[in-house]
Amino acid sequence: MRLEKVQDALKRKKIEYSYTEEDGCGSIDFMFRGVRYHVWEYEDNGWGVEANLRNAGRSEEIEGDYDTILSEEILSWPDMIS
C-alpha cells in the first residue's frame, strides 16, 4: 500500500476516498466540499505525485516527502460534520 500518510489523514478527517494501485504507484481520488481532488503517484527516475490538493483547480507535481506534505495539507482543512 502506498500514500499511507495521505490515507491516514483522510481517515482522520472522515473524508471518503477511493484508492487504487497500478504498477506499484498509488492513486487516490475523493471529494471535499463539492470539489474533486486527486493524488496520482508516479516513478520516473524518482518518486513524485501529481495532485491538486493545494490548488483545487490546478494540478502540480510534488517530489520529495510528498506523503507528509499532502497529509499535513489535508489535516489543516476543517473537519467534516459527522
C-alpha positions in Angstrom: 0.0 0.0 0.0 1.3 3.5 -1.0 0.4 7.0 0.2 -0.2 5.8 3.7 0.1 9.2 5.4 -2.4 10.7 2.9 -4.8 7.8 3.5 -4.5 8.2 7.3 -5.1 11.9 7.1 -8.3 11.4 5.0 -9.5 8.8 7.5 -8.8 11.2 10.5 -10.8 13.9 8.7 -13.6 11.3 7.9 -13.3 12.0 4.1 -14.3 9.1 1.9 -11.9 8.2 -0.8 -11.0 5.6 -3.4 -7.5 4.1 -3.5 -6.1 2.1 -6.4 -2.6 0.9 -7.1 -1.1 0.1 -10.5 2.5 -0.7 -11.4 3.5 0.0 -7.8 2.1 3.5 -7.9 -0.8 4.7 -5.6 -3.7 6.8 -6.7 -6.3 8.5 -4.5 -9.5 10.3 -5.6 -12.0 12.0 -3.3 -14.4 14.9 -2.9 -14.3 17.5 -0.2 -16.9 20.3 0.0 -18.0 19.7 -3.6 -14.6 19.8 -5.1 -13.0 16.7 -6.7 -9.4 16.0 -5.6 -6.7 13.6 -6.9 -3.3 12.4 -5.8 -1.6 10.4 -8.6 1.8 8.9 -7.7 4.5 8.3 -10.4 8.0 6.9 -10.6 10.1 8.5 -13.3 13.7 8.4 -12.3 12.5 9.3 -8.8 9.2 9.3 -7.0 6.6 12.1 -7.0 2.9 12.9 -7.3 0.6 14.9 -9.4 -2.0 16.4 -7.1 -4.5 19.3 -6.8 -4.8 19.5 -3.0 -3.1 22.8 -2.6 -4.7 24.4 -5.6 -8.0 22.7 -6.3 -8.4 23.8 -9.8 -4.8 23.2 -10.9 -2.6 20.1 -10.7 1.0 20.4 -9.6 3.9 18.0 -9.3 5.4 17.4 -5.9 8.5 15.5 -5.2 10.5 14.7 -2.1 8.5 13.8 1.0 5.1 14.3 -0.8 3.3 11.9 1.5 4.0 14.2 4.5 3.4 17.4 2.6 0.0 16.3 1.4 -1.1 14.7 4.7 -0.3 18.0 6.5 -2.3 19.9 4.0 -5.3 17.6 4.5 -5.1 17.8 8.2 -5.2 21.6 8.0 -8.6 21.5 6.4 -11.8 22.0 8.5 -13.4 18.8 10.0 -16.3 17.2 8.2 -19.6 17.3 10.1 -20.4 13.8 11.4 
